[in-house]
């Protein structure tokens, strides 16, 4: 018996982004569970209208629209897909910043809004959307759930998740993971995995603060290296990170950038697991995270983490360091970010450097709660069975 019709609005499952990875992960399980699914891609498959392969099953994929966030076509495409299955209940599930969702055409569609909240308090535009009577908000963090509750909005908690491939991995494509990364076995490796996208002077991933902190930390440590798994050129509205590294006093031999072609194409998750395992500590402090999947991916590989004491980040830490910061007003969202404190980052790096360099079993065991199969069974299925 058909279970229902779902349109999924987010990055394409082919896109090597955080949202793209979560999209592929959940869609695969929705299809296996018997739902009739279509993909509404707003990034990663521009101009394409056809089908996309998810876990060996071809499903319809609607292309990005003329408007930046596809708001001109998303409601229409959802209804077009739903009409192929007359008599079935239907849902639009969104995984994106909710402040982009605009237009009265959404008001008659039942919507599950998987909602990132990386500000305090909940930004007004986000609050307006999740308060709509036809919208059921999903909180991807306990922090986000609390921010909505503070404004009188009930939500259902469903965290981001990771596949079992994220585990200690010493070989990548037949090569030792440190050799693959480009560092020797005795180096102390600090790693970041963060999208290089900025808004003017504000870079949510705190590249300036993180790189300056690493530079101060590494001044008397010739064995210290930092690996940046990101777009070095700032091609998607980000910063030129080689210039930033020079500005904070780092030498070329202290910084390893991901291969730009491999990064753009998207590394296999097994290779990413090898890179996390090659790190001695994962540096994930930022101005605010709706979730922060790199934090759980790194820990699942046994790598301790350094994160900000703000938004979703601290609730994800099983083994690592939480650094303080100070508020920064975001006029665009009419709410507050939090800038990580550079001396606190340096102190956390020093603590990580003094710690024995071995895999953290505590971190690995703590990430079981974010296993993709567990999250789908425990969190997704009850919501979907209630609404479809």
N, C-alpha and C positions, 0 to 999 in steps of 0.2 A: 504494500500500500504506500503511495507517495507520501513523503513526510512534509513537504512544503517547498516553496520557491524562495531562493535567497539571491540577491544581488549584493556583491561585495565592492564597495567603493574605497579604493586606496591605490598605492603604488602597485604596478604590475608584479605578479609573482616572479617574473623574469628580472626585475630590477634588483641590483645588488645593494639595497638599502635596508635599514632596520624595518621599515614598514613592508617592504617587498618580501623580506624573509618571514615576518609574521603572517603576511597574507598567504604565502605558499604553504606555510605550516598548518594554518587553520583550514584553508580551503581543501587540502588533501583529506583531512578528517571529516569535513562536512560531506564531501563526495562519497567517501567510504560509508558514511552513516545514512546515505540514501536521499540527501537533499538535492534538488535541482538547482544548480549554482551557475551564475554568470559573473564575469569579472568586469567591473567598470573601472578601467585604468585611468588614473590622472597623471601618471608619470611612468616612464620606462618603455612605453610602446606607442609613442606619438605617431598618429596617422594610421595606425593599424586597426582594421575591423575584420575580425575573423574568429579564430579559435586559439586557445592557449592550452598547452599541455601541463596539467597539474597532477603529479604522482602517477603518470601513465594514462590519465583520462583527459580527453579533449573536452573543453567547455567553451561556451561562447565568450568572446571578449569584445567589449565596446571600447572604442578609441576615445582618447582625450578630446575634449571639445575645443572650440575657439577661445573660450574664456580660460584664463590661467589655471583655475582650479576646476574646470569642467562643470561649473554650475549651470551652464546653458543647456547641457544635455543629460545630466545625471538623473533627474526625476523622470524624464522621457525614456531614457534607456532602461531604467528600472521597470517602468510600466510595460515597455515593449517585451522585456523578458518574462514578466509575470503573466502577460496575456497568452504566452505560448502554453501555459498550463492552467486552463480555465478550471475553476472550482477549487484550486489549491490556495491555501493561505500563503501570503508572501511577506517578506521582510527585506528592507534595505539595511545592510550593516556597513557603517562607516568606520574607517580607521584613518583618521587624519585630524588636524587641528580643527576644532569645531567652529572657530570664529569665521572660517571661510564659508560655512554652510548658510546660504542666504536664498530667499525667494519663497513666495507663497505656494509654489507648486509642490514644495516638500510637505505642506501641512496636511495632506490627505494620505500620506504614505506612512505605514508603520515602520519605525526606524529604531535600530539598536545602534547607539552611538558609543563606540569604544573610545573613551575620552582621555587624551593626555592633558594633564594640568601641571604646569611647571612654574606657576606663580603663586603668590600668597597675597591676598585672598584669591578666590576663583575670579578670573577676569569677567567683567560684565558681559562681553559678547558671548563668551562660553556659557555663562549662566543663563542668558536669554535662550540659547539653543537647547540646553539640557532641561529647561523648564517647560518646553512645549508639551502639550498633552499627548501628542502622537510619538514622542521620543522617549525611549527607555535608555537612560545613560548607563554605560558600563565603565566602572572605574578601573583603570589598569594598575593603580597603586592604592594602598591604604591612605596615603596622603591625599590623593585626588578624591577619594571617597569622603574623607573628612572635610575637605574644602567645599564639596557640594553640600554635605550635611550641614555645615555651618551656615549655608544660605537656604536651608530648608528643602533641599532636593535629595530624595532617596536614590541610591544607585546600587548596582550589583557589582561586586568585585570579581574581576577576571584578570589576572596578571599576564604579562607577556611570558613566553615560555621558550625552552630550548630543546633541540633534538638530542638524542643520546650520543651523537657524534662529538659533542663537547665533553671531552674527558682528557686526561693526560695523554699527550700525543708526541712522541719523540721523533717520528719520521714524517716527512712531507714529500710525497711523490718520489719515494725511494731515497731521499736525502735527509741527513740529520737536520732537525728543525733549526738549530742555531746556524748551521751552514746555509740553510735556505734563507734565513733572515739576514745573514751577512755579518754575524758577530762570532767571536771565538768563545770557546767553552767557559773561560774564566771571567768573561765580562759580567758586569752587573747591569742588567737590562731593565729599563723602565719603558713601559709600552702604553700607547694611547690608540684607541680606535674610535674616531669621532668624525662626524660629517663636517666638512669645511664650508659652512654657510654662515654668512654674517648679515647683520642689519646695521649698516653705517659703522659707528664706532663700537657697537656691541657685538661681541662674538659669544654666543651662548655657551660654546664648548670651552671657553676660557683658555684658548691657546696662548695668549700673551702671558697670563698669570702662570700657567703650567710650565711654559718654556723658560720664563725668567726664574721660576723656582728651581727648575732642574739645573739651569746654568749656575745659580748660586751654590746649589748642593754639590755639583760636579767639579767645582774649581780645584779642589785638592784630591780628586778621585779619577785618575787617568783610566781606570777600568770601567767607568760609568758611561753607558750609552743610552740614548733614547730612540725608540722605534715609533714612527708615526704612521699608522695605517689610515691614510686619508688622501685627499686630493691636494697635492703640493702646490698646484698652480692657482687654486681658487676659481676654477672654471665655472662653478655654480653659484657665483656671488660671494665667494669666500675671500680669504686673504692669501697673499703670496707668502707661503710659510718659510721658504728658504731665506727671504729677506728678513722675516721676523726672527728666525734663528740667529742670523748675523747681528741683528739689532740688540739681542739680549746677550751677545758675547759668546755664543757657541761656535766652536770650530767645526768644520765640515766633517771631520772624522768622529765627532761626538753624536752626530745625528744620522739616522737611517730612515729614509723615506720609502714607503711602499712603491713597488714598480708601478708607474702611472698607467700603463696599458693594462696590466693584470688587475689593478685596482678598479679601473673603469669597467672592465669586463665582468669583474666579480669573481673572487677566488672561491673554490669549493669550500664548504664549511669544514671539511677535514683539514684543509690547509690552514684555515683560520684557527682551528683548535691547536695545530702545531705551533702557530705563532704565539698564541696565548701561553702555551706551555713553555716556550722559550723565554718568556718574560719572568723576571724575578718579582716584579710588582706591576700592577695595572694602575695607571693614573687616570682617574675618571672624574676629577673635580670639574664643576661647571657652574653656570649661573642658575641652572635649574633643569631637572629632568622629569619628563612625564612618566618615564620608567627608567631607562638606562640599561638596555639589554647587554651591553658589553660588560657590565659589572657582574652579571650572573654567568655569562659565557666564560669569562676569565676564571672565576672561582670554581666553576665546574671542571676546569682544567687544572685545578689545584694552585692557582695563583692568587695571592692576597691582593687586596685592592685599597686604593686611597680615593675617597669621595667626599663631597661636600655634605655638611650637616644641614641639608635643605631639600625640600620637595621629596621625590620618591627615593633618592639615593640612600639615606641611612637605613631604611627598612630592608634593603637588599644585602647588607653586609653581614656575612657570617664570620669572615676573618679579614681583618684589615684595619684601616685608620680612617677616622671621620674628622674632617677639618672644619674649622669655623670660618665665618665670613661676615660681610656687612651688607645691608639692604641696598639695592639699586632700583630706582623707580623706572618702570618701563611705560613711557607715555603712550605708546601705541596700544598697549593692553590695559592701561589704567590700573596697573597692579605692580607687584614688586618681584624682582629677581633677587639673587644673593650672590655677591662677588666673593669667591674664595680668597682667604687670606694667604698671601705669599709666604710669610715666615712659617705659618702653620703647615703649608705644603712641604716646605724645606724640612721641617722637623719630622714630618711623617716619612719623607724619603730617607732621612738619617736613620730612623727606627727600622725601616725596611732593610737598609744596607747592613745594619748590625745583626739582623736576624739570620739564623741558619738558612742556607739556600736549598730548600727542599720543597716538595709538593705539600700542600696543606690538605690533609684528610678532613679537617674540620670544614673547610670551604666546600670540598667535594660533597660531603654528606649533606651539608645544609642546602645545596642546590637541588636536591631531589624534589622539593616542593614545586619547582618550576619545570619539571619534566613535561614535555609537550603532551604525551599521552595522559599523564595524571591531570594536567590542567584541563584538557578537553573533557575528560570523563567527569571530573569533580566540579568544574565551574561552567563550561559551555553547555553540556547536555541538559542540565536542569533548566536553564534559561530558555533554550530552544524548544524543549518539550512543552514548556509552559505557554510559549507564544505561537507555536506552529502546530 
